[in-house]
Amino acid sequence: MNKTGAGTFCAAMVMGVLPTTTWYVRWEGMASKIRRVPVSLQSSSESSESLLPVKKAAFSDSLGLAVENGYFTANPLAGVKWWAPQPTEEVDPECVPNPAQVVRLLAAVRDLGGRGPHLEAFFGCMYFAAMRPGEVIRLERSQCRLPDKGWGLLTLRGGVVLSGKEWTDDGQAHEVHSLKKRALKETRPVPIPPEFVALLREHADRFGTASDGRLFRSGRDLYVQSAAYNKAWKKARETALSKEERASLVAKRPYDLRHAGIPFWLHSGVDPAECARRAGQSIEVMFRVYAKVLAAGQERANRRIEAAMKEWQRDVT
């Protein structure tokens, strides 16, 4: 098989035209950063479907570099017909915990022992401030205004992602990035209620901060690992929820806390533009993602409309 044929065959297997799960494309003698390029464009996980176009673009760039170095005569992806499946963006209402369930879950995290008490406020950030996990991991004490009374404020500046040492400029496994789809130095102020202000103050007083000021850290002063907090969440879910609740999809992932916080703001009557700003997304995306969750509140909306109509009728008569 010649270079063009081999390249097209390889690309076809990676893109899913031919059956495979994960392929490692190797080009001996090339630069170390592209010598071993892991590619997995097929996935059964709905959460990763939105990343497929990004993976395809990255893989195409690697193949282009291989062409420049003479390993292929042409980019083999050009001969592969493949379109990324449309990801399911709408949040399933069954996944969203109600406020009472959130209270039980956070209490269960606190009672776990070990790292549990340290993670109570960590998960609280996802609910009360609708923060993404990466934003919580990076949160520093200097970003928090925590008064003795009243509402506080978190000024978010970005997040942390696990990239792998091979793919970062400084050789670190984690990479600090700006807020999602925001300019490098842009911030996002998020007010937090007195209840959560007290919890964060208690956390800071009890556990202090990491050497760089982060509120949340591992036992070795490093970034909190997703495997660690997911494990704690799973244990808390087992103790906090009933048998019927555990059998459902409710609060399967810590991210479901964010999915609970944003609709709660909307159901509370907060202006949608302000909800979207606090959540760090556009109004269009917010309503598209939470369409099904918001539809579950139609009965409450109907009651409000009916009450308003009766009030106007009284004024007329």
C-alpha positions in Angstrom: 0.0 0.0 0.0 1.5 3.4 -1.0 1.7 6.5 1.2 -1.6 7.9 0.0 -3.5 4.7 0.4 -2.1 4.0 3.8 -2.9 7.5 5.0 -6.5 7.3 3.7 -7.0 3.9 5.3 -5.6 5.2 8.6 -7.8 8.3 8.5 -10.9 6.2 7.6 -10.4 4.0 10.7 -9.9 7.0 13.0 -13.0 8.8 11.6 -15.2 5.8 12.2 -15.7 4.8 8.5 -14.0 1.5 9.4 -14.7 -0.1 12.8 -12.3 0.9 15.6 -12.5 2.5 19.0 -9.2 4.3 19.5 -6.2 4.6 17.2 -2.7 5.8 17.9 -1.0 7.3 14.8 2.8 7.2 15.0 5.3 8.8 12.8 8.8 7.7 13.7 11.5 10.3 13.5 9.1 13.3 13.6 9.2 16.0 16.3 8.5 14.7 19.7 5.3 16.7 20.2 3.7 15.0 17.3 5.5 11.7 17.3 2.6 10.0 19.1 -0.7 11.6 18.5 -3.7 10.0 20.3 -6.9 10.1 18.4 -10.3 9.0 19.4 -13.0 10.4 17.2 -15.6 7.8 17.9 -17.3 8.0 21.3 -20.4 6.7 23.0 -20.4 9.6 25.4 -22.9 12.3 24.7 -20.9 14.8 26.7 -17.9 14.5 24.3 -19.8 14.8 21.1 -19.3 18.5 21.0 -15.5 18.0 21.0 -15.4 15.8 17.9 -15.0 18.7 15.5 -12.1 20.0 17.6 -10.5 16.6 17.6 -10.9 16.3 13.9 -9.3 19.7 13.3 -6.4 18.8 15.6 -5.9 15.5 13.8 -6.0 17.2 10.4 -3.3 19.6 11.5 -1.1 16.7 12.6 -1.7 15.0 9.2 -0.8 18.2 7.4 2.5 18.4 9.3 3.1 14.8 8.3 2.6 15.8 4.6 5.1 18.6 5.0 7.6 16.1 6.4 7.1 13.7 3.5 5.3 10.9 5.4 2.1 11.3 3.3 1.7 12.6 -0.2 -1.6 14.4 0.7 -3.7 14.9 3.8 -5.7 11.7 4.0 -8.7 13.3 5.8 -9.5 15.1 2.5 -10.7 11.7 1.1 -12.8 10.8 4.1 -16.5 11.8 4.2 -17.5 12.3 7.9 -19.7 14.7 9.8 -19.8 15.1 13.5 -23.1 14.0 15.1 -25.1 16.9 16.5 -24.7 16.9 20.3 -27.7 16.9 22.5 -27.5 20.3 24.3 -30.7 20.2 26.1 -30.5 19.3 29.8 -32.7 16.4 30.8 -35.0 17.6 33.7 -34.6 14.2 35.4 -30.9 15.1 35.9 -31.6 18.3 37.8 -31.8 18.0 41.6 -34.3 20.2 43.4 -33.2 22.6 46.3 -34.1 20.0 49.0 -32.0 17.4 47.3 -29.1 19.8 46.9 -29.2 20.5 50.6 -29.1 16.7 51.4 -26.3 16.2 48.9 -24.0 18.9 50.3 -24.6 17.7 53.8 -23.7 14.2 52.7 -20.5 15.5 51.2 -19.6 17.2 54.5 -20.3 14.1 56.5 -18.1 11.8 54.3 -15.0 12.4 56.4 -11.5 12.7 54.9 -11.7 15.2 52.0 -15.4 15.5 52.3 -15.6 18.7 54.4 -13.1 20.3 52.0 -15.4 19.6 49.0 -18.7 20.8 50.5 -17.9 24.4 49.5 -16.4 23.2 46.2 -19.7 21.6 45.2 -21.5 24.6 46.6 -19.8 26.9 44.1 -21.4 24.9 41.3 -24.9 25.4 42.7 -25.0 28.8 44.3 -22.7 30.5 41.7 -23.4 28.1 38.8 -19.6 27.7 38.3 -18.0 25.2 36.0 -15.7 22.7 37.7 -12.6 24.2 36.1 -13.6 27.7 37.4 -14.1 26.3 40.9 -10.7 24.6 40.9 -9.0 27.9 40.0 -11.0 30.1 42.5 -8.7 32.1 44.7 -9.5 33.8 48.1 -8.7 37.2 46.5 -11.6 36.7 44.1 -14.1 36.4 46.9 -15.8 39.2 48.7 -17.3 37.6 51.8 -18.9 40.1 54.1 -20.1 39.3 57.6 -23.7 40.0 56.6 -25.5 40.1 53.3 -24.6 39.0 49.8 -21.1 38.4 48.7 -19.4 38.4 45.3 -17.1 36.1 43.4 -15.1 37.7 40.6 -14.3 34.8 38.2 -11.2 35.1 36.0 -10.9 31.8 34.3 -10.5 28.1 34.9 -8.2 25.1 34.8 -8.2 22.2 32.4 -6.3 18.9 32.4 -4.4 18.9 29.1 -1.6 16.5 29.7 2.1 17.4 30.0 2.7 16.7 26.3 0.3 19.4 25.2 1.2 22.4 27.4 3.9 25.0 26.9 5.3 24.7 30.4 5.2 20.9 30.7 2.5 21.0 33.4 -0.4 18.6 33.3 -2.9 21.4 33.9 -3.4 24.5 31.9 -4.9 27.8 33.1 -7.3 29.4 30.6 -9.5 32.5 30.4 -13.3 32.4 31.0 -15.1 30.3 28.4 -15.4 32.3 25.1 -14.1 35.4 26.8 -11.1 37.7 26.3 -8.0 36.7 28.3 -8.4 39.3 31.1 -12.2 39.5 31.1 -13.9 38.7 34.4 -17.4 37.6 35.4 -18.8 38.9 38.7 -21.3 36.5 40.3 -23.2 37.6 43.5 -23.6 34.8 46.0 -26.3 34.6 48.8 -25.6 35.0 52.5 -26.0 31.3 53.1 -23.1 30.5 50.7 -21.0 33.4 51.9 -21.0 31.9 55.4 -20.1 28.5 54.0 -17.1 29.9 52.0 -15.9 32.0 55.0 -16.0 28.9 57.1 -14.1 26.9 54.5 -11.4 29.6 54.2 -11.0 29.8 58.0 -10.8 26.1 58.4 -8.7 25.0 55.5 -6.8 28.1 54.5 -5.5 28.4 51.0 -3.0 26.8 48.7 0.4 28.5 48.2 -1.0 30.5 45.3 -4.2 31.5 47.1 -6.5 28.9 45.7 -9.4 27.9 48.1 -9.5 24.3 46.9 -6.5 22.0 46.6 -5.4 18.4 46.9 -3.6 17.0 49.9 -0.3 17.9 48.3 -1.3 21.5 47.5 -2.0 20.7 43.9 -5.2 21.2 41.8 -8.2 19.2 42.8 -8.5 16.2 40.5 -11.8 15.3 38.8 -11.4 11.7 39.8 -11.2 12.7 43.4 -14.3 14.9 43.5 -16.3 12.6 41.3 -15.6 9.7 43.7 -16.7 11.8 46.6 -19.9 12.9 44.8 -20.7 9.3 44.0 -20.4 8.3 47.7 -22.5 11.3 48.8 -25.2 10.5 46.3 -25.4 7.0 47.7 -26.1 8.2 51.2 -28.1 11.4 50.5 -30.7 10.1 48.1 -33.4 7.5 48.5 -33.4 4.2 46.6 -35.8 5.6 44.0 -33.8 8.8 43.6 -30.5 6.8 43.2 -32.2 4.7 40.4 -33.0 7.9 38.5 -30.7 10.2 36.7 -30.9 13.0 39.3 -27.6 14.5 40.3 -25.6 11.8 38.6 -22.7 14.2 38.0 -21.4 17.2 40.0 -22.1 19.3 36.9 -25.8 18.8 37.5 -25.5 21.2 40.4 -24.8 24.0 37.8 -27.8 22.7 35.8 -29.9 23.1 39.0 -28.6 26.5 39.9 -29.3 28.3 36.6 -33.0 27.2 36.2 -33.6 28.1 39.9 -32.5 31.6 39.2 -34.9 31.8 36.3 -37.8 30.2 38.2 -37.2 32.8 41.0 -37.9 35.6 38.5 -34.4 36.8 37.9 -34.1 38.6 34.5 -32.9 36.1 31.9 -30.1 38.5 30.7 -28.7 38.6 34.3 -29.0 34.8 34.6 -27.1 34.3 31.4 -24.4 36.9 32.5 -23.9 35.2 35.8 -23.7 31.8 34.2 -21.2 32.9 31.6 -23.3 32.1 28.5 -25.6 33.8 26.0 -29.3 34.1 26.5 -29.8 32.0 23.3 -27.6 29.2 24.6 -29.2 29.3 28.1 -32.7 28.9 26.8 -31.7 26.2 24.3 -29.8 24.2 27.0 -32.5 24.5 29.7 -35.6 24.4 27.4 -36.9 21.2 28.9 -36.1 22.1 32.5 -37.9 25.5 32.1 -40.9 23.8 30.4 -41.4 21.9 33.7 -42.2 25.3 35.3 -45.1 26.0 33.0 -47.7 25.4 35.7 -46.1 28.0 37.9 -46.1 30.4 35.0 -49.7 29.7 34.3 -50.6 30.5 38.0 -48.8 33.8 37.8 -50.5 34.8 34.6 -53.9 33.8 36.0 -53.3 35.8 39.2 -52.3 38.8 37.2 -55.4 38.5 35.0 -57.6 38.3 38.1 -55.9 41.4 39.6 -56.6 43.4 36.4 -60.2 42.2 36.4 -60.7 43.4 39.9 -59.4 46.8 38.9 -61.8 47.0 36.0 -64.9 46.0 38.1 
